[in-house]
Amino acid sequence: MLAFALEIITSLILFVYYIVEAICINFIPVRFRSKNVSDQIVLVTGAGGGIDRFLSYKLAALGCKVVCWDVAKQGEKQNDYY
């Protein structure tokens, strides 16, 4: 009898978990999910330095064609640290 009660409790917990998971997945916008970007053209604004510069290198390593855009001229003179 104890095994049956434990199985019922486990089933109810899993049932609630999967219902909550399904509701959360339906409310998360598609734009926040992962996307395969290899062989895509990617525009990175502010790519002269900082996080965007690092992001440009990582996207290029994934196989993207990266277009870097920055209004600051000092980004062109920085050394490559990545």
GUROPA-766937 format. One record per atom (N, C-alpha, C): x, y negated, z; atom name. Coordinates in steps of 0.2 Angstrom, whole numbers, plus 2048, in hexadecimal, padded with zeros to 3 digits. Layout:
GUROPA-766937
+-----+-----+-----+------+
!   X !   Y !   Z ! atom !
+-----+-----+-----+------+
!   X !   Y !   Z !   CA !
...
+-----+-----+-----+------+
***
This chain:
GUROPA-766937
+-----+-----+-----+------+
!   X !   Y !   Z ! atom !
+-----+-----+-----+------+
! 804 ! 806 ! 800 !    N !
! 800 ! 800 ! 800 !   CA !
! 804 ! 7FA ! 800 !    C !
! 80A ! 7FA ! 804 !    N !
! 80F ! 7F4 ! 804 !   CA !
! 812 ! 7F3 ! 7FD !    C !
! 813 ! 7F8 ! 7F9 !    N !
! 816 ! 7F7 ! 7F3 !   CA !
! 811 ! 7F4 ! 7EE !    C !
! 80B ! 7F6 ! 7EF !    N !
! 806 ! 7F3 ! 7EA !   CA !
! 805 ! 7EB ! 7EC !    C !
! 805 ! 7EA ! 7F2 !    N !
! 804 ! 7E3 ! 7F4 !   CA !
! 80A ! 7DF ! 7F2 !    C !
! 810 ! 7E1 ! 7F3 !    N !
! 816 ! 7DE ! 7F0 !   CA !
! 816 ! 7DD ! 7E9 !    C !
! 813 ! 7E2 ! 7E5 !    N !
! 813 ! 7E1 ! 7DE !   CA !
! 80E ! 7DC ! 7DC !    C !
! 808 ! 7DB ! 7DF !    N !
! 803 ! 7D6 ! 7DE !   CA !
! 806 ! 7CF ! 7E0 !    C !
! 80A ! 7CE ! 7E5 !    N !
! 80D ! 7C8 ! 7E7 !   CA !
! 812 ! 7C6 ! 7E2 !    C !
! 816 ! 7CB ! 7DF !    N !
! 81B ! 7C9 ! 7DA !   CA !
! 818 ! 7C7 ! 7D4 !    C !
! 812 ! 7CB ! 7D2 !    N !
! 80F ! 7C9 ! 7CC !   CA !
! 80C ! 7C2 ! 7CC !    C !
! 809 ! 7C0 ! 7D2 !    N !
! 806 ! 7BA ! 7D2 !   CA !
! 80B ! 7B4 ! 7D2 !    C !
! 811 ! 7B5 ! 7D5 !    N !
! 816 ! 7B0 ! 7D5 !   CA !
! 819 ! 7B0 ! 7CE !    C !
! 81A ! 7B5 ! 7CA !    N !
! 81C ! 7B5 ! 7C3 !   CA !
! 817 ! 7B1 ! 7BF !    C !
! 810 ! 7B3 ! 7C0 !    N !
! 80B ! 7B0 ! 7BC !   CA !
! 80B ! 7A8 ! 7BD !    C !
! 80C ! 7A6 ! 7C3 !    N !
! 80C ! 79F ! 7C5 !   CA !
! 812 ! 79C ! 7C1 !    C !
! 818 ! 79F ! 7C2 !    N !
! 81E ! 79C ! 7BF !   CA !
! 81D ! 79C ! 7B7 !    C !
! 81A ! 7A1 ! 7B4 !    N !
! 81A ! 7A0 ! 7AD !   CA !
! 815 ! 79B ! 7AA !    C !
! 80F ! 79A ! 7AE !    N !
! 80A ! 795 ! 7AD !   CA !
! 80E ! 78E ! 7AD !    C !
! 811 ! 78D ! 7B3 !    N !
! 815 ! 786 ! 7B4 !   CA !
! 81A ! 785 ! 7AE !    C !
! 81E ! 78B ! 7AC !    N !
! 823 ! 78A ! 7A7 !   CA !
! 81F ! 788 ! 7A0 !    C !
! 81A ! 78B ! 79F !    N !
! 816 ! 78A ! 799 !   CA !
! 814 ! 783 ! 798 !    C !
! 811 ! 780 ! 79E !    N !
! 80F ! 779 ! 79E !   CA !
! 815 ! 775 ! 79D !    C !
! 81A ! 776 ! 7A1 !    N !
! 820 ! 771 ! 7A0 !   CA !
! 823 ! 771 ! 799 !    C !
! 823 ! 777 ! 796 !    N !
! 826 ! 777 ! 78F !   CA !
! 821 ! 773 ! 78A !    C !
! 81B ! 774 ! 78B !    N !
! 816 ! 770 ! 787 !   CA !
! 816 ! 768 ! 788 !    C !
! 819 ! 766 ! 78E !    N !
! 819 ! 75F ! 78F !   CA !
! 820 ! 75C ! 78D !    C !
! 825 ! 760 ! 78C !    N !
! 82C ! 75E ! 78A !   CA !
! 82B ! 75C ! 783 !    C !
! 82D ! 756 ! 781 !    N !
! 82D ! 754 ! 77A !   CA !
! 832 ! 758 ! 776 !    C !
! 831 ! 759 ! 770 !    N !
! 835 ! 75D ! 76C !   CA !
! 83C ! 759 ! 76B !    C !
! 83C ! 753 ! 76B !    N !
! 842 ! 74F ! 76A !   CA !
! 847 ! 750 ! 770 !    C !
! 845 ! 753 ! 776 !    N !
! 84A ! 755 ! 77B !   CA !
! 84C ! 75C ! 77B !    C !
! 84A ! 760 ! 776 !    N !
! 84C ! 767 ! 775 !   CA !
! 853 ! 767 ! 771 !    C !
! 856 ! 76C ! 771 !    N !
! 85C ! 76D ! 76D !   CA !
! 85B ! 76D ! 766 !    C !
! 85F ! 76B ! 762 !    N !
! 85F ! 76B ! 75B !   CA !
! 865 ! 76C ! 757 !    C !
! 865 ! 770 ! 752 !    N !
! 86B ! 772 ! 74E !   CA !
! 86D ! 76C ! 74A !    C !
! 873 ! 769 ! 74B !    N !
! 875 ! 763 ! 747 !   CA !
! 87A ! 764 ! 742 !    C !
! 87C ! 76A ! 742 !    N !
! 882 ! 76C ! 73D !   CA !
! 87F ! 76A ! 736 !    C !
! 884 ! 768 ! 732 !    N !
! 882 ! 766 ! 72B !   CA !
! 87D ! 760 ! 72A !    C !
! 87D ! 75C ! 72F !    N !
! 878 ! 756 ! 72F !   CA !
! 87C ! 750 ! 72F !    C !
! 879 ! 74B ! 72D !    N !
! 87D ! 744 ! 72E !   CA !
! 87A ! 741 ! 734 !    C !
! 87F ! 73F ! 738 !    N !
! 87D ! 73C ! 73F !   CA !
! 880 ! 735 ! 73F !    C !
! 87C ! 730 ! 741 !    N !
! 87F ! 729 ! 742 !   CA !
! 880 ! 728 ! 74A !    C !
! 886 ! 726 ! 74B !    N !
! 887 ! 725 ! 752 !   CA !
! 889 ! 71D ! 753 !    C !
! 885 ! 719 ! 756 !    N !
! 886 ! 712 ! 757 !   CA !
! 88A ! 711 ! 75D !    C !
! 88E ! 70C ! 75D !    N !
! 893 ! 70B ! 763 !   CA !
! 898 ! 710 ! 763 !    C !
! 89B ! 712 ! 75E !    N !
! 89F ! 718 ! 75E !   CA !
! 8A7 ! 716 ! 75E !    C !
! 8A8 ! 70F ! 760 !    N !
! 8AF ! 70D ! 761 !   CA !
! 8B2 ! 70F ! 767 !    C !
! 8AF ! 711 ! 76C !    N !
! 8B2 ! 713 ! 772 !   CA !
! 8AD ! 716 ! 777 !    C !
! 8AF ! 719 ! 77C !    N !
! 8AB ! 71C ! 781 !   CA !
! 8A8 ! 722 ! 780 !    C !
! 8A2 ! 723 ! 782 !    N !
! 89E ! 729 ! 781 !   CA !
! 89C ! 72A ! 77A !    C !
! 89A ! 725 ! 777 !    N !
! 898 ! 726 ! 770 !   CA !
! 89E ! 728 ! 76B !    C !
! 8A4 ! 726 ! 76D !    N !
! 8AA ! 728 ! 769 !   CA !
! 8AB ! 730 ! 76A !    C !
! 8AB ! 732 ! 771 !    N !
! 8AB ! 739 ! 772 !   CA !
! 8A6 ! 73D ! 76F !    C !
! 8A0 ! 73A ! 76F !    N !
! 89A ! 73E ! 76C !   CA !
! 89B ! 73F ! 764 !    C !
! 89E ! 73A ! 761 !    N !
! 8A0 ! 73A ! 75A !   CA !
! 8A5 ! 740 ! 758 !    C !
! 8AA ! 741 ! 75D !    N !
! 8AE ! 746 ! 75C !   CA !
! 8AB ! 74D ! 75D !    C !
! 8A7 ! 74D ! 762 !    N !
! 8A3 ! 754 ! 763 !   CA !
! 89E ! 755 ! 75E !    C !
! 89B ! 751 ! 75B !    N !
! 896 ! 752 ! 755 !   CA !
! 89A ! 754 ! 74F !    C !
! 8A0 ! 751 ! 74E !    N !
! 8A4 ! 753 ! 748 !   CA !
! 8A6 ! 75A ! 749 !    C !
! 8A8 ! 75C ! 74F !    N !
! 8AA ! 763 ! 751 !   CA !
! 8A4 ! 768 ! 74F !    C !
! 89E ! 766 ! 750 !    N !
! 898 ! 76A ! 74F !   CA !
! 897 ! 76B ! 747 !    C !
! 89A ! 767 ! 743 !    N !
! 899 ! 767 ! 73C !   CA !
! 895 ! 762 ! 739 !    C !
! 894 ! 75D ! 73D !    N !
! 890 ! 757 ! 73A !   CA !
! 894 ! 752 ! 736 !    C !
! 890 ! 74F ! 732 !    N !
! 894 ! 749 ! 72E !   CA !
! 892 ! 743 ! 733 !    C !
! 897 ! 740 ! 736 !    N !
! 896 ! 73B ! 73B !   CA !
! 897 ! 734 ! 738 !    C !
! 892 ! 730 ! 738 !    N !
! 893 ! 729 ! 736 !   CA !
! 894 ! 725 ! 73D !    C !
! 899 ! 722 ! 73E !    N !
! 89B ! 71E ! 744 !   CA !
! 89A ! 716 ! 742 !    C !
! 896 ! 713 ! 747 !    N !
! 894 ! 70C ! 746 !   CA !
! 895 ! 708 ! 74C !    C !
! 899 ! 703 ! 74C !    N !
! 89B ! 6FF ! 752 !   CA !
! 89C ! 6F8 ! 750 !    C !
! 89A ! 6F3 ! 753 !    N !
! 89B ! 6EC ! 752 !   CA !
! 8A1 ! 6E9 ! 755 !    C !
! 8A4 ! 6ED ! 759 !    N !
! 8AA ! 6EB ! 75D !   CA !
! 8B0 ! 6ED ! 759 !    C !
! 8B5 ! 6E8 ! 757 !    N !
! 8BB ! 6EA ! 753 !   CA !
! 8C0 ! 6EE ! 757 !    C !
! 8C0 ! 6ED ! 75E !    N !
! 8C5 ! 6F0 ! 762 !   CA !
! 8C5 ! 6F8 ! 762 !    C !
! 8BF ! 6FB ! 760 !    N !
! 8BF ! 702 ! 760 !   CA !
! 8C3 ! 705 ! 75A !    C !
! 8C4 ! 701 ! 755 !    N !
! 8C8 ! 704 ! 74F !   CA !
! 8CF ! 705 ! 751 !    C !
! 8D2 ! 701 ! 756 !    N !
! 8D9 ! 701 ! 758 !   CA !
! 8DA ! 706 ! 75E !    C !
! 8D5 ! 709 ! 761 !    N !
! 8D7 ! 70E ! 766 !   CA !
! 8DA ! 714 ! 764 !    C !
! 8DE ! 717 ! 768 !    N !
! 8E1 ! 71E ! 767 !   CA !
! 8DC ! 723 ! 768 !    C !
! 8DD ! 729 ! 765 !    N !
! 8D9 ! 72E ! 765 !   CA !
! 8DB ! 733 ! 76B !    C !
! 8D7 ! 733 ! 770 !    N !
! 8D8 ! 737 ! 776 !   CA !
! 8D5 ! 73D ! 776 !    C !
! 8D0 ! 73F ! 772 !    N !
! 8CC ! 745 ! 772 !   CA !
! 8CE ! 74A ! 76E !    C !
+-----+-----+-----+------+
***
